[in-house]
Structures are given as structure tokens and as C-alpha cells.
């Protein structure tokens, strides 16, 4: 999906019922708001600050989210990796 827009990435993830993971917090927060305002659903977003966590720390936190949040819990929600330390 190289060179696709953020909206296309979110649409792709949503069409496959996948939570989107991104460092692009600002743009995806805007898309989240647009989706909700437009009555559209997405499968959820997990957003992180770029170059803030090692790959291992990212994985630990992502796995924690996966263990504690169901797909239904994530639907139309945004979680921040920083909250899962």
C-alpha cells in the first residue's frame, strides 16, 4: 500500500476488520473524527509516537492491548501505545 493516502490505509484496514497501527497520530485522529461525524465505522486505531519505543517495547505494549481489548472493544476507538506501559 505504498504511496496510498491515510484514508485508503484506514479503509483497507477496516475492510479486513483490522486495527490500524500507526505513528501518524495527527492525521489518523482527524480521520477518526471524520469517520465518527460521518457515521462511518472503523475497526480501531492504535497510535504511537515515532522513535519513542524500541521494537521490543512496541511489541510488549501491542500484545498487552491485544490481551485486554477485544475486537468489539476496539471498534471505532483510538488507543495510544503510551497508555499501555
PDB file of N, CA, C and O in Angstrom:
ATOM      1  N   UNK A   1       0.817  -1.191   0.000  1.00  0.00           N
ATOM      2  CA  UNK A   1       0.000   0.000   0.000  1.00  0.00           C
ATOM      3  C   UNK A   1       0.869   1.266   0.000  1.00  0.00           C
ATOM      4  O   UNK A   1       0.425   2.342   0.401  1.00  0.00           O
ATOM      5  N   UNK A   2       2.106   1.112  -0.455  1.00  0.00           N
ATOM      6  CA  UNK A   2       2.994   2.272  -0.518  1.00  0.00           C
ATOM      7  C   UNK A   2       2.359   3.371  -1.368  1.00  0.00           C
ATOM      8  O   UNK A   2       1.714   3.112  -2.384  1.00  0.00           O
ATOM      9  N   UNK A   3       2.562   4.574  -0.925  1.00  0.00           N
ATOM     10  CA  UNK A   3       2.093   5.769  -1.619  1.00  0.00           C
ATOM     11  C   UNK A   3       0.575   5.908  -1.651  1.00  0.00           C
ATOM     12  O   UNK A   3       0.041   6.667  -2.459  1.00  0.00           O
ATOM     13  N   UNK A   4      -0.115   5.195  -0.793  1.00  0.00           N
ATOM     14  CA  UNK A   4      -1.570   5.361  -0.659  1.00  0.00           C
ATOM     15  C   UNK A   4      -1.836   6.419   0.403  1.00  0.00           C
ATOM     16  O   UNK A   4      -0.986   6.680   1.255  1.00  0.00           O
ATOM     17  N   UNK A   5      -2.992   7.015   0.352  1.00  0.00           N
ATOM     18  CA  UNK A   5      -3.349   8.041   1.330  1.00  0.00           C
ATOM     19  C   UNK A   5      -3.687   7.397   2.667  1.00  0.00           C
ATOM     20  O   UNK A   5      -3.937   6.194   2.753  1.00  0.00           O
ATOM     21  N   UNK A   6      -3.691   8.222   3.701  1.00  0.00           N
ATOM     22  CA  UNK A   6      -4.086   7.739   5.026  1.00  0.00           C
ATOM     23  C   UNK A   6      -5.510   7.197   4.998  1.00  0.00           C
ATOM     24  O   UNK A   6      -5.801   6.172   5.614  1.00  0.00           O
ATOM     25  N   UNK A   7      -6.383   7.877   4.292  1.00  0.00           N
ATOM     26  CA  UNK A   7      -7.775   7.424   4.189  1.00  0.00           C
ATOM     27  C   UNK A   7      -7.855   6.043   3.536  1.00  0.00           C
ATOM     28  O   UNK A   7      -8.664   5.207   3.939  1.00  0.00           O
ATOM     29  N   UNK A   8      -7.026   5.813   2.541  1.00  0.00           N
ATOM     30  CA  UNK A   8      -7.008   4.500   1.889  1.00  0.00           C
ATOM     31  C   UNK A   8      -6.477   3.425   2.833  1.00  0.00           C
ATOM     32  O   UNK A   8      -6.966   2.295   2.829  1.00  0.00           O
ATOM     33  N   UNK A   9      -5.482   3.774   3.639  1.00  0.00           N
ATOM     34  CA  UNK A   9      -4.965   2.811   4.622  1.00  0.00           C
ATOM     35  C   UNK A   9      -6.052   2.438   5.630  1.00  0.00           C
ATOM     36  O   UNK A   9      -6.220   1.265   5.963  1.00  0.00           O
ATOM     37  N   UNK A  10      -6.783   3.433   6.110  1.00  0.00           N
ATOM     38  CA  UNK A  10      -7.840   3.158   7.075  1.00  0.00           C
ATOM     39  C   UNK A  10      -8.966   2.345   6.435  1.00  0.00           C
ATOM     40  O   UNK A  10      -9.500   1.423   7.051  1.00  0.00           O
ATOM     41  N   UNK A  11      -9.318   2.685   5.218  1.00  0.00           N
ATOM     42  CA  UNK A  11     -10.358   1.935   4.516  1.00  0.00           C
ATOM     43  C   UNK A  11      -9.927   0.478   4.311  1.00  0.00           C
ATOM     44  O   UNK A  11     -10.728  -0.438   4.494  1.00  0.00           O
ATOM     45  N   UNK A  12      -8.668   0.267   3.933  1.00  0.00           N
ATOM     46  CA  UNK A  12      -8.132  -1.084   3.734  1.00  0.00           C
ATOM     47  C   UNK A  12      -8.202  -1.881   5.030  1.00  0.00           C
ATOM     48  O   UNK A  12      -8.685  -3.013   5.039  1.00  0.00           O
ATOM     49  N   UNK A  13      -7.721  -1.291   6.128  1.00  0.00           N
ATOM     50  CA  UNK A  13      -7.749  -1.981   7.428  1.00  0.00           C
ATOM     51  C   UNK A  13      -9.179  -2.286   7.840  1.00  0.00           C
ATOM     52  O   UNK A  13      -9.474  -3.383   8.316  1.00  0.00           O
ATOM     53  N   UNK A  14     -10.054  -1.328   7.659  1.00  0.00           N
ATOM     54  CA  UNK A  14     -11.454  -1.502   8.045  1.00  0.00           C
ATOM     55  C   UNK A  14     -12.112  -2.610   7.234  1.00  0.00           C
ATOM     56  O   UNK A  14     -12.873  -3.411   7.776  1.00  0.00           O
ATOM     57  N   UNK A  15     -11.821  -2.656   5.940  1.00  0.00           N
ATOM     58  CA  UNK A  15     -12.442  -3.678   5.080  1.00  0.00           C
ATOM     59  C   UNK A  15     -12.025  -5.087   5.478  1.00  0.00           C
ATOM     60  O   UNK A  15     -12.700  -6.059   5.138  1.00  0.00           O
ATOM     61  N   UNK A  16     -10.920  -5.197   6.194  1.00  0.00           N
ATOM     62  CA  UNK A  16     -10.425  -6.503   6.655  1.00  0.00           C
ATOM     63  C   UNK A  16     -10.609  -6.684   8.154  1.00  0.00           C
ATOM     64  O   UNK A  16     -10.098  -7.636   8.743  1.00  0.00           O
ATOM     65  N   UNK A  17     -11.347  -5.759   8.765  1.00  0.00           N
ATOM     66  CA  UNK A  17     -11.612  -5.781  10.205  1.00  0.00           C
ATOM     67  C   UNK A  17     -10.322  -5.825  11.015  1.00  0.00           C
ATOM     68  O   UNK A  17     -10.202  -6.584  11.977  1.00  0.00           O
ATOM     69  N   UNK A  18      -9.363  -5.001  10.612  1.00  0.00           N
ATOM     70  CA  UNK A  18      -8.059  -4.926  11.268  1.00  0.00           C
ATOM     71  C   UNK A  18      -7.896  -3.589  11.971  1.00  0.00           C
ATOM     72  O   UNK A  18      -8.289  -2.550  11.440  1.00  0.00           O
ATOM     73  N   UNK A  19      -7.324  -3.613  13.153  1.00  0.00           N
ATOM     74  CA  UNK A  19      -6.970  -2.385  13.856  1.00  0.00           C
ATOM     75  C   UNK A  19      -5.746  -1.797  13.158  1.00  0.00           C
ATOM     76  O   UNK A  19      -4.795  -2.514  12.845  1.00  0.00           O
ATOM     77  N   UNK A  20      -5.780  -0.513  12.921  1.00  0.00           N
ATOM     78  CA  UNK A  20      -4.684   0.173  12.251  1.00  0.00           C
ATOM     79  C   UNK A  20      -3.667   0.631  13.302  1.00  0.00           C
ATOM     80  O   UNK A  20      -4.035   1.232  14.311  1.00  0.00           O
ATOM     81  N   UNK A  21      -2.394   0.344  13.055  1.00  0.00           N
ATOM     82  CA  UNK A  21      -1.302   0.779  13.937  1.00  0.00           C
ATOM     83  C   UNK A  21      -0.475   1.790  13.171  1.00  0.00           C
ATOM     84  O   UNK A  21      -0.030   1.513  12.057  1.00  0.00           O
ATOM     85  N   UNK A  22      -0.264   2.959  13.754  1.00  0.00           N
ATOM     86  CA  UNK A  22       0.464   3.999  13.029  1.00  0.00           C
ATOM     87  C   UNK A  22       1.180   4.938  13.983  1.00  0.00           C
ATOM     88  O   UNK A  22       0.808   5.092  15.147  1.00  0.00           O
ATOM     89  N   UNK A  23       2.233   5.567  13.441  1.00  0.00           N
ATOM     90  CA  UNK A  23       2.917   6.652  14.128  1.00  0.00           C
ATOM     91  C   UNK A  23       2.332   8.001  13.719  1.00  0.00           C
ATOM     92  O   UNK A  23       2.663   9.027  14.313  1.00  0.00           O
ATOM     93  N   UNK A  24       1.480   8.005  12.726  1.00  0.00           N
ATOM     94  CA  UNK A  24       0.899   9.230  12.177  1.00  0.00           C
ATOM     95  C   UNK A  24      -0.330   9.627  12.994  1.00  0.00           C
ATOM     96  O   UNK A  24      -1.464   9.538  12.524  1.00  0.00           O
ATOM     97  N   UNK A  25      -0.081  10.060  14.207  1.00  0.00           N
ATOM     98  CA  UNK A  25      -1.160  10.301  15.165  1.00  0.00           C
ATOM     99  C   UNK A  25      -2.113  11.412  14.726  1.00  0.00           C
ATOM    100  O   UNK A  25      -3.330  11.237  14.788  1.00  0.00           O
ATOM    101  N   UNK A  26      -1.593  12.524  14.295  1.00  0.00           N
ATOM    102  CA  UNK A  26      -2.443  13.663  13.960  1.00  0.00           C
ATOM    103  C   UNK A  26      -3.416  13.376  12.833  1.00  0.00           C
ATOM    104  O   UNK A  26      -4.611  13.648  12.951  1.00  0.00           O
ATOM    105  N   UNK A  27      -2.906  12.825  11.736  1.00  0.00           N
ATOM    106  CA  UNK A  27      -3.770  12.561  10.585  1.00  0.00           C
ATOM    107  C   UNK A  27      -4.820  11.500  10.895  1.00  0.00           C
ATOM    108  O   UNK A  27      -5.971  11.616  10.473  1.00  0.00           O
ATOM    109  N   UNK A  28      -4.421  10.468  11.632  1.00  0.00           N
ATOM    110  CA  UNK A  28      -5.397   9.414  11.917  1.00  0.00           C
ATOM    111  C   UNK A  28      -6.409   9.837  12.981  1.00  0.00           C
ATOM    112  O   UNK A  28      -7.543   9.358  12.969  1.00  0.00           O
ATOM    113  N   UNK A  29      -6.025  10.714  13.891  1.00  0.00           N
ATOM    114  CA  UNK A  29      -7.022  11.265  14.820  1.00  0.00           C
ATOM    115  C   UNK A  29      -8.064  12.080  14.061  1.00  0.00           C
ATOM    116  O   UNK A  29      -9.251  12.027  14.380  1.00  0.00           O
ATOM    117  N   UNK A  30      -7.621  12.832  13.061  1.00  0.00           N
ATOM    118  CA  UNK A  30      -8.560  13.587  12.223  1.00  0.00           C
ATOM    119  C   UNK A  30      -9.492  12.639  11.471  1.00  0.00           C
ATOM    120  O   UNK A  30     -10.702  12.863  11.413  1.00  0.00           O
ATOM    121  N   UNK A  31      -8.923  11.583  10.897  1.00  0.00           N
ATOM    122  CA  UNK A  31      -9.753  10.611  10.180  1.00  0.00           C
ATOM    123  C   UNK A  31     -10.749   9.938  11.116  1.00  0.00           C
ATOM    124  O   UNK A  31     -11.898   9.706  10.741  1.00  0.00           O
ATOM    125  N   UNK A  32     -10.315   9.626  12.325  1.00  0.00           N
ATOM    126  CA  UNK A  32     -11.209   9.037  13.319  1.00  0.00           C
ATOM    127  C   UNK A  32     -12.405   9.961  13.556  1.00  0.00           C
ATOM    128  O   UNK A  32     -13.552   9.515  13.552  1.00  0.00           O
ATOM    129  N   UNK A  33     -12.131  11.234  13.760  1.00  0.00           N
ATOM    130  CA  UNK A  33     -13.207  12.210  13.984  1.00  0.00           C
ATOM    131  C   UNK A  33     -14.123  12.318  12.770  1.00  0.00           C
ATOM    132  O   UNK A  33     -15.342  12.411  12.912  1.00  0.00           O
ATOM    133  N   UNK A  34     -13.539  12.307  11.586  1.00  0.00           N
ATOM    134  CA  UNK A  34     -14.333  12.380  10.364  1.00  0.00           C
ATOM    135  C   UNK A  34     -15.220  11.146  10.207  1.00  0.00           C
ATOM    136  O   UNK A  34     -16.381  11.250   9.811  1.00  0.00           O
ATOM    137  N   UNK A  35     -14.661   9.986  10.520  1.00  0.00           N
ATOM    138  CA  UNK A  35     -15.452   8.752  10.432  1.00  0.00           C
ATOM    139  C   UNK A  35     -16.647   8.831  11.378  1.00  0.00           C
ATOM    140  O   UNK A  35     -17.779   8.561  10.975  1.00  0.00           O
ATOM    141  N   UNK A  36     -16.400   9.198  12.622  1.00  0.00           N
ATOM    142  CA  UNK A  36     -17.485   9.250  13.595  1.00  0.00           C
ATOM    143  C   UNK A  36     -18.524  10.298  13.213  1.00  0.00           C
ATOM    144  O   UNK A  36     -19.725  10.045  13.316  1.00  0.00           O
ATOM    145  N   UNK A  37     -18.075  11.469  12.773  1.00  0.00           N
ATOM    146  CA  UNK A  37     -19.002  12.530  12.381  1.00  0.00           C
ATOM    147  C   UNK A  37     -19.832  12.116  11.174  1.00  0.00           C
ATOM    148  O   UNK A  37     -20.982  12.532  11.035  1.00  0.00           O
ATOM    149  N   UNK A  38     -19.256  11.306  10.307  1.00  0.00           N
ATOM    150  CA  UNK A  38     -19.953  10.854   9.107  1.00  0.00           C
ATOM    151  C   UNK A  38     -20.736   9.571   9.292  1.00  0.00           C
ATOM    152  O   UNK A  38     -21.316   9.052   8.338  1.00  0.00           O
ATOM    153  N   UNK A  39     -20.757   9.055  10.516  1.00  0.00           N
ATOM    154  CA  UNK A  39     -21.484   7.816  10.778  1.00  0.00           C
ATOM    155  C   UNK A  39     -20.830   6.571  10.206  1.00  0.00           C
ATOM    156  O   UNK A  39     -21.487   5.547  10.019  1.00  0.00           O
ATOM    157  N   UNK A  40     -19.528   6.660   9.926  1.00  0.00           N
ATOM    158  CA  UNK A  40     -18.788   5.522   9.390  1.00  0.00           C
ATOM    159  C   UNK A  40     -18.078   4.790  10.529  1.00  0.00           C
ATOM    160  O   UNK A  40     -17.700   5.398  11.531  1.00  0.00           O
ATOM    161  N   UNK A  41     -17.905   3.505  10.367  1.00  0.00           N
ATOM    162  CA  UNK A  41     -17.211   2.677  11.355  1.00  0.00           C
ATOM    163  C   UNK A  41     -15.795   2.352  10.888  1.00  0.00           C
ATOM    164  O   UNK A  41     -15.515   2.296   9.690  1.00  0.00           O
ATOM    165  N   UNK A  42     -14.926   2.144  11.845  1.00  0.00           N
ATOM    166  CA  UNK A  42     -13.605   1.568  11.572  1.00  0.00           C
ATOM    167  C   UNK A  42     -13.315   0.544  12.657  1.00  0.00           C
ATOM    168  O   UNK A  42     -13.976   0.523  13.695  1.00  0.00           O
ATOM    169  N   UNK A  43     -12.332  -0.296  12.416  1.00  0.00           N
ATOM    170  CA  UNK A  43     -12.041  -1.407  13.327  1.00  0.00           C
ATOM    171  C   UNK A  43     -11.212  -0.999  14.525  1.00  0.00           C
ATOM    172  O   UNK A  43     -10.984  -1.813  15.420  1.00  0.00           O
ATOM    173  N   UNK A  44     -10.754   0.246  14.566  1.00  0.00           N
ATOM    174  CA  UNK A  44      -9.967   0.738  15.682  1.00  0.00           C
ATOM    175  C   UNK A  44      -8.601   1.207  15.237  1.00  0.00           C
ATOM    176  O   UNK A  44      -8.122   0.864  14.155  1.00  0.00           O
ATOM    177  N   UNK A  45      -7.990   1.994  16.092  1.00  0.00           N
ATOM    178  CA  UNK A  45      -6.654   2.521  15.819  1.00  0.00           C
ATOM    179  C   UNK A  45      -5.797   2.410  17.076  1.00  0.00           C
ATOM    180  O   UNK A  45      -6.266   2.626  18.194  1.00  0.00           O
ATOM    181  N   UNK A  46      -4.556   2.075  16.865  1.00  0.00           N
ATOM    182  CA  UNK A  46      -3.552   2.081  17.914  1.00  0.00           C
ATOM    183  C   UNK A  46      -2.442   3.007  17.421  1.00  0.00           C
ATOM    184  O   UNK A  46      -1.770   2.717  16.432  1.00  0.00           O
ATOM    185  N   UNK A  47      -2.263   4.117  18.118  1.00  0.00           N
ATOM    186  CA  UNK A  47      -1.335   5.147  17.667  1.00  0.00           C
ATOM    187  C   UNK A  47      -0.176   5.312  18.637  1.00  0.00           C
ATOM    188  O   UNK A  47      -0.348   5.228  19.853  1.00  0.00           O
ATOM    189  N   UNK A  48       1.004   5.548  18.079  1.00  0.00           N
ATOM    190  CA  UNK A  48       2.217   5.668  18.891  1.00  0.00           C
ATOM    191  C   UNK A  48       3.078   6.809  18.388  1.00  0.00           C
ATOM    192  O   UNK A  48       2.965   7.232  17.237  1.00  0.00           O
ATOM    193  N   UNK A  49       3.938   7.301  19.263  1.00  0.00           N
ATOM    194  CA  UNK A  49       4.929   8.306  18.860  1.00  0.00           C
ATOM    195  C   UNK A  49       6.087   7.599  18.168  1.00  0.00           C
ATOM    196  O   UNK A  49       6.598   6.593  18.660  1.00  0.00           O
ATOM    197  N   UNK A  50       6.493   8.133  17.027  1.00  0.00           N
ATOM    198  CA  UNK A  50       7.572   7.527  16.261  1.00  0.00           C
ATOM    199  C   UNK A  50       8.897   7.649  17.000  1.00  0.00           C
ATOM    200  O   UNK A  50       9.181   8.676  17.616  1.00  0.00           O
ATOM    201  N   UNK A  51       9.691   6.612  16.936  1.00  0.00           N
ATOM    202  CA  UNK A  51      11.023   6.531  17.536  1.00  0.00           C
ATOM    203  C   UNK A  51      11.008   6.790  19.034  1.00  0.00           C
ATOM    204  O   UNK A  51      11.993   7.270  19.597  1.00  0.00           O
ATOM    205  N   UNK A  52       9.909   6.480  19.670  1.00  0.00           N
ATOM    206  CA  UNK A  52       9.808   6.668  21.114  1.00  0.00           C
ATOM    207  C   UNK A  52      10.039   5.358  21.864  1.00  0.00           C
ATOM    208  O   UNK A  52      10.507   5.363  23.002  1.00  0.00           O
ATOM    209  N   UNK A  53       9.708   4.239  21.221  1.00  0.00           N
ATOM    210  CA  UNK A  53       9.817   2.918  21.851  1.00  0.00           C
ATOM    211  C   UNK A  53      10.672   2.012  20.977  1.00  0.00           C
ATOM    212  O   UNK A  53      10.655   2.119  19.751  1.00  0.00           O
ATOM    213  N   UNK A  54      11.414   1.128  21.613  1.00  0.00           N
ATOM    214  CA  UNK A  54      12.137   0.103  20.858  1.00  0.00           C
ATOM    215  C   UNK A  54      11.109  -0.837  20.229  1.00  0.00           C
ATOM    216  O   UNK A  54       9.944  -0.847  20.628  1.00  0.00           O
ATOM    217  N   UNK A  55      11.533  -1.605  19.272  1.00  0.00           N
ATOM    218  CA  UNK A  55      10.634  -2.580  18.645  1.00  0.00           C
ATOM    219  C   UNK A  55      10.097  -3.539  19.699  1.00  0.00           C
ATOM    220  O   UNK A  55       8.911  -3.870  19.692  1.00  0.00           O
ATOM    221  N   UNK A  56      10.958  -3.984  20.599  1.00  0.00           N
ATOM    222  CA  UNK A  56      10.528  -4.895  21.656  1.00  0.00           C
ATOM    223  C   UNK A  56       9.470  -4.277  22.554  1.00  0.00           C
ATOM    224  O   UNK A  56       8.487  -4.931  22.903  1.00  0.00           O
ATOM    225  N   UNK A  57       9.666  -3.014  22.931  1.00  0.00           N
ATOM    226  CA  UNK A  57       8.690  -2.331  23.782  1.00  0.00           C
ATOM    227  C   UNK A  57       7.374  -2.120  23.041  1.00  0.00           C
ATOM    228  O   UNK A  57       6.299  -2.243  23.629  1.00  0.00           O
ATOM    229  N   UNK A  58       7.456  -1.807  21.767  1.00  0.00           N
ATOM    230  CA  UNK A  58       6.225  -1.696  20.976  1.00  0.00           C
ATOM    231  C   UNK A  58       5.462  -3.013  21.005  1.00  0.00           C
ATOM    232  O   UNK A  58       4.250  -3.031  21.222  1.00  0.00           O
ATOM    233  N   UNK A  59       6.165  -4.101  20.788  1.00  0.00           N
ATOM    234  CA  UNK A  59       5.516  -5.420  20.758  1.00  0.00           C
ATOM    235  C   UNK A  59       4.899  -5.768  22.115  1.00  0.00           C
ATOM    236  O   UNK A  59       3.783  -6.286  22.169  1.00  0.00           O
ATOM    237  N   UNK A  60       5.606  -5.492  23.202  1.00  0.00           N
ATOM    238  CA  UNK A  60       5.057  -5.775  24.530  1.00  0.00           C
ATOM    239  C   UNK A  60       3.743  -5.022  24.732  1.00  0.00           C
ATOM    240  O   UNK A  60       2.764  -5.579  25.228  1.00  0.00           O
ATOM    241  N   UNK A  61       3.737  -3.764  24.345  1.00  0.00           N
ATOM    242  CA  UNK A  61       2.536  -2.951  24.535  1.00  0.00           C
ATOM    243  C   UNK A  61       1.403  -3.370  23.600  1.00  0.00           C
ATOM    244  O   UNK A  61       0.243  -3.417  24.012  1.00  0.00           O
ATOM    245  N   UNK A  62       1.729  -3.671  22.358  1.00  0.00           N
ATOM    246  CA  UNK A  62       0.703  -4.140  21.407  1.00  0.00           C
ATOM    247  C   UNK A  62       0.096  -5.448  21.917  1.00  0.00           C
ATOM    248  O   UNK A  62      -1.123  -5.622  21.885  1.00  0.00           O
ATOM    249  N   UNK A  63       0.928  -6.351  22.378  1.00  0.00           N
ATOM    250  CA  UNK A  63       0.423  -7.624  22.901  1.00  0.00           C
ATOM    251  C   UNK A  63      -0.461  -7.415  24.130  1.00  0.00           C
ATOM    252  O   UNK A  63      -1.432  -8.146  24.326  1.00  0.00           O
ATOM    253  N   UNK A  64      -0.134  -6.435  24.949  1.00  0.00           N
ATOM    254  CA  UNK A  64      -0.953  -6.114  26.119  1.00  0.00           C
ATOM    255  C   UNK A  64      -2.334  -5.627  25.672  1.00  0.00           C
ATOM    256  O   UNK A  64      -3.353  -6.041  26.224  1.00  0.00           O
ATOM    257  N   UNK A  65      -2.359  -4.749  24.671  1.00  0.00           N
ATOM    258  CA  UNK A  65      -3.641  -4.286  24.136  1.00  0.00           C
ATOM    259  C   UNK A  65      -4.440  -5.475  23.605  1.00  0.00           C
ATOM    260  O   UNK A  65      -5.633  -5.600  23.879  1.00  0.00           O
ATOM    261  N   UNK A  66      -3.785  -6.337  22.852  1.00  0.00           N
ATOM    262  CA  UNK A  66      -4.461  -7.497  22.265  1.00  0.00           C
ATOM    263  C   UNK A  66      -5.032  -8.423  23.337  1.00  0.00           C
ATOM    264  O   UNK A  66      -6.097  -9.014  23.156  1.00  0.00           O
ATOM    265  N   UNK A  67      -4.322  -8.542  24.440  1.00  0.00           N
ATOM    266  CA  UNK A  67      -4.781  -9.435  25.508  1.00  0.00           C
ATOM    267  C   UNK A  67      -5.968  -8.857  26.276  1.00  0.00           C
ATOM    268  O   UNK A  67      -6.783  -9.607  26.813  1.00  0.00           O
ATOM    269  N   UNK A  68      -6.068  -7.534  26.331  1.00  0.00           N
ATOM    270  CA  UNK A  68      -7.077  -6.916  27.185  1.00  0.00           C
ATOM    271  C   UNK A  68      -8.242  -6.259  26.443  1.00  0.00           C
ATOM    272  O   UNK A  68      -9.253  -5.924  27.059  1.00  0.00           O
ATOM    273  N   UNK A  69      -8.114  -6.076  25.150  1.00  0.00           N
ATOM    274  CA  UNK A  69      -9.170  -5.429  24.362  1.00  0.00           C
ATOM    275  C   UNK A  69      -9.647  -6.387  23.272  1.00  0.00           C
ATOM    276  O   UNK A  69      -8.847  -6.912  22.498  1.00  0.00           O
ATOM    277  N   UNK A  70     -10.939  -6.601  23.225  1.00  0.00           N
ATOM    278  CA  UNK A  70     -11.497  -7.433  22.155  1.00  0.00           C
ATOM    279  C   UNK A  70     -11.669  -6.599  20.894  1.00  0.00           C
ATOM    280  O   UNK A  70     -11.545  -5.375  20.927  1.00  0.00           O
ATOM    281  N   UNK A  71     -11.954  -7.265  19.789  1.00  0.00           N
ATOM    282  CA  UNK A  71     -12.240  -6.554  18.542  1.00  0.00           C
ATOM    283  C   UNK A  71     -13.423  -5.611  18.738  1.00  0.00           C
ATOM    284  O   UNK A  71     -13.422  -4.495  18.220  1.00  0.00           O
ATOM    285  N   UNK A  72     -14.420  -6.052  19.476  1.00  0.00           N
ATOM    286  CA  UNK A  72     -15.594  -5.209  19.743  1.00  0.00           C
ATOM    287  C   UNK A  72     -15.208  -3.987  20.573  1.00  0.00           C
ATOM    288  O   UNK A  72     -15.732  -2.896  20.351  1.00  0.00           O
ATOM    289  N   UNK A  73     -14.293  -4.165  21.527  1.00  0.00           N
ATOM    290  CA  UNK A  73     -13.824  -3.037  22.341  1.00  0.00           C
ATOM    291  C   UNK A  73     -13.091  -1.999  21.493  1.00  0.00           C
ATOM    292  O   UNK A  73     -13.186  -0.797  21.744  1.00  0.00           O
ATOM    293  N   UNK A  74     -12.370  -2.473  20.501  1.00  0.00           N
ATOM    294  CA  UNK A  74     -11.558  -1.582  19.678  1.00  0.00           C
ATOM    295  C   UNK A  74     -12.376  -0.859  18.613  1.00  0.00           C
ATOM    296  O   UNK A  74     -11.959   0.193  18.127  1.00  0.00           O
ATOM    297  N   UNK A  75     -13.510  -1.396  18.251  1.00  0.00           N
ATOM    298  CA  UNK A  75     -14.311  -0.817  17.166  1.00  0.00           C
ATOM    299  C   UNK A  75     -14.584   0.671  17.423  1.00  0.00           C
ATOM    300  O   UNK A  75     -15.097   1.049  18.476  1.00  0.00           O
ATOM    301  N   UNK A  76     -14.234   1.493  16.452  1.00  0.00           N
ATOM    302  CA  UNK A  76     -14.441   2.943  16.495  1.00  0.00           C
ATOM    303  C   UNK A  76     -13.713   3.640  17.638  1.00  0.00           C
ATOM    304  O   UNK A  76     -14.100   4.735  18.044  1.00  0.00           O
ATOM    305  N   UNK A  77     -12.672   3.016  18.152  1.00  0.00           N
ATOM    306  CA  UNK A  77     -11.921   3.650  19.240  1.00  0.00           C
ATOM    307  C   UNK A  77     -10.477   3.898  18.830  1.00  0.00           C
ATOM    308  O   UNK A  77      -9.964   3.322  17.871  1.00  0.00           O
ATOM    309  N   UNK A  78      -9.849   4.772  19.589  1.00  0.00           N
ATOM    310  CA  UNK A  78      -8.434   5.061  19.398  1.00  0.00           C
ATOM    311  C   UNK A  78      -7.733   4.771  20.719  1.00  0.00           C
ATOM    312  O   UNK A  78      -8.156   5.251  21.771  1.00  0.00           O
ATOM    313  N   UNK A  79      -6.682   4.001  20.663  1.00  0.00           N
ATOM    314  CA  UNK A  79      -5.842   3.744  21.832  1.00  0.00           C
ATOM    315  C   UNK A  79      -4.453   4.305  21.520  1.00  0.00           C
ATOM    316  O   UNK A  79      -3.999   4.291  20.376  1.00  0.00           O
ATOM    317  N   UNK A  80      -3.798   4.797  22.569  1.00  0.00           N
ATOM    318  CA  UNK A  80      -2.447   5.304  22.435  1.00  0.00           C
ATOM    319  C   UNK A  80      -1.487   4.334  23.107  1.00  0.00           C
ATOM    320  O   UNK A  80      -1.696   3.933  24.252  1.00  0.00           O
ATOM    321  N   UNK A  81      -0.450   3.965  22.399  1.00  0.00           N
ATOM    322  CA  UNK A  81       0.519   2.995  22.914  1.00  0.00           C
ATOM    323  C   UNK A  81       1.097   3.450  24.249  1.00  0.00           C
ATOM    324  O   UNK A  81       1.435   2.622  25.095  1.00  0.00           O
ATOM    325  N   UNK A  82       1.209   4.748  24.439  1.00  0.00           N
ATOM    326  CA  UNK A  82       1.777   5.291  25.677  1.00  0.00           C
ATOM    327  C   UNK A  82       0.964   4.918  26.913  1.00  0.00           C
ATOM    328  O   UNK A  82       1.500   4.897  28.021  1.00  0.00           O
ATOM    329  N   UNK A  83      -0.308   4.626  26.736  1.00  0.00           N
ATOM    330  CA  UNK A  83      -1.178   4.274  27.858  1.00  0.00           C
ATOM    331  C   UNK A  83      -1.040   2.810  28.279  1.00  0.00           C
ATOM    332  O   UNK A  83      -1.651   2.388  29.261  1.00  0.00           O
ATOM    333  N   UNK A  84      -0.248   2.042  27.547  1.00  0.00           N
ATOM    334  CA  UNK A  84      -0.186   0.598  27.785  1.00  0.00           C
ATOM    335  C   UNK A  84       1.179   0.147  28.279  1.00  0.00           C
ATOM    336  O   UNK A  84       1.643  -0.931  27.905  1.00  0.00           O
ATOM    337  N   UNK A  85       1.830   0.947  29.110  1.00  0.00           N
ATOM    338  CA  UNK A  85       3.165   0.620  29.617  1.00  0.00           C
ATOM    339  C   UNK A  85       3.198  -0.300  30.758  1.00  0.00           C
ATOM    340  O   UNK A  85       4.276  -0.632  31.252  1.00  0.00           O
TER     341      UNK A  85
END
